[in-house]
Amino acid sequence: MFASEPPEVPREALPDGEMDPELAYQIVHDELMLDGNARLNLATFVTTWMEPQADRLMAECFDKNVIDKDEYPRTAALEQRCVRMLAELWHAPEPAEAPGCSTTGSSEACMLAGLALKRRWQQARTRAGVHVRPPAGRPNLVMGANVQICWDKFAAYWDVEPRLVPMEGDRLHLTAEQAVAHCDENTIGVVAVLGSTFDGSYEPVADICAALDTLQRETGLDIPVHVDGASGAMIAPFCDPHLDWDFRLPRVASVNTSGHKYGLVYPGVGWIVWRDTAALPDDLVFRVNYLGGDMPTFALNFSRPGAQVAAQYYTFLRLGFDGYRRVQDYCRDVATTLASRIGHLGPFRLLTHGDELPVFACALRPEIAGYSVFDVSAHLRQRGWLVPAYTFPEHRTDLAALRFVVRNGLTHDLADLLLDDLRWALTELERQPAPLRGPESASFAHGNRPRA
Ligand SMILES: *Cc1c(COP(=O)(O)O)cnc(C)c1O
């Protein structure tokens, strides 16, 4: 096989002729061996392992387009059932009535959530007889500077002012007081993140809602909250059932999650659910033909793979509430154990402990002068571990951290091996007189944000 490969494989232009499929497969397969090992990728929140049965199901659905609701009514039904299950899990007042859909991921889901907030604000302004004219009437969205980059995109693409609340001292995410202080009559909503991508901490959703209730009593401003639960909306229901963060809070208008993060499905699926039909303006919803009737859809994409939706339904059916709780509890146990052991190594100061999302961040103590977190990240990479180092956003760009994302498949045993390799890295680095790498080497970041 290898001896029959041509001396040069065309890379930048479409080849003139055909190639044997086995040979083409081998060439592509071999190049991809140079990618990092997904299971050792502690930078990503995205699922890197599924059961063989899920693989089989996905392969069976590779040819299905989720938009063809009329042609693939069963896939459409599975999607709707997943929405119902999530609406119930997140305590929607009427789970059967709560509108929602699958998306390509949380990014698309957040776009839809933001668009609904913007349209609701426009409609309310029109009803109040206020002519919305920029710049005086430019809508804004209040959120912490720690939001994922999809919210910067939402603001840029749909002409909304991103009102980012900077970090301050040890406050590394949005607080109720700061959120309210940034709101005015042009605020379309507040985004609360359940599980900051920077450090895995939960933002205080209930406090933010309560502070907005007070604001409404005092000023009449009625500002809805969207919960970006990309990770946390599939952790908190199982690990923190008593935490109020979802539709139990009347001010929460919508919730998104990434099915492909702690929803435990391979990349390519997200979910969004609105509290009720009032939270999703009807003029954003399009009707598609479905079994002779029509089905409402709200999406940026038209065609999308159906396999991820089938895989999500499989996972819900397969694990149920207890199964999800077992998987997420195990992840959290690994995260808290690993965090505490790393904290005890000496050079690190834990910023979070893995007890909210199974994710934690740590910085080096100020007395460590010979190496940086970027050096530690590079050393771990030599042993195959992908652990990102990055600096925090506005007002805390001085703070550089390593972040560990614990996912299904990072077992206690693997975590022990990681700890051994971290000890080895520190022994090597202790011989170094000065740091070799700074934030410019933060190859895991996306636009000054850690990858999620
Ligand atoms: C990952 C993440 C996103 C983006 O989600 P994708 O599913 O990757 O599009 C948005 N918000 C938060 C908090 C995230 O962690």
The ligand as a Tripos MOL2 file, in Angstrom:
@<TRIPOS>MOLECULE
LIG
   15    15     1     0     0
SMALL
NO_CHARGES

@<TRIPOS>ATOM
      1 C1        -18.6100   26.2490   24.2660 C.3       1 LIG1
      2 C2        -19.3580   27.4390   24.6850 C.ar      1 LIG1
      3 C3        -20.0700   28.1880   23.7450 C.ar      1 LIG1
      4 C4        -20.0210   27.8720   22.2700 C.3       1 LIG1
      5 O1        -20.5650   26.6150   22.0760 O.3       1 LIG1
      6 P1        -20.3450   25.7090   20.7750 P.3       1 LIG1
      7 O2        -21.2280   24.5670   21.0760 O.co2     1 LIG1
      8 O3        -18.8980   25.3670   20.7360 O.co2     1 LIG1
      9 O4        -20.7810   26.5200   19.5960 O.co2     1 LIG1
     10 C5        -20.8310   29.2360   24.2120 C.ar      1 LIG1
     11 N1        -20.8600   29.5500   25.5210 N.ar      1 LIG1
     12 C6        -20.1890   28.8520   26.4520 C.ar      1 LIG1
     13 C7        -20.2860   29.2380   27.8940 C.3       1 LIG1
     14 C8        -19.3970   27.7800   26.0590 C.ar      1 LIG1
     15 O5        -18.7220   27.0840   26.9920 O.3       1 LIG1
@<TRIPOS>BOND
     1     1     2 1
     2     2     3 ar
     3     2    14 ar
     4     3     4 1
     5     3    10 ar
     6     4     5 1
     7     5     6 1
     8     6     7 2
     9     6     8 1
    10     6     9 1
    11    10    11 ar
    12    11    12 ar
    13    12    13 1
    14    12    14 ar
    15    14    15 1
@<TRIPOS>SUBSTRUCTURE
     1 LIG1         1 GROUP 0 **** ****
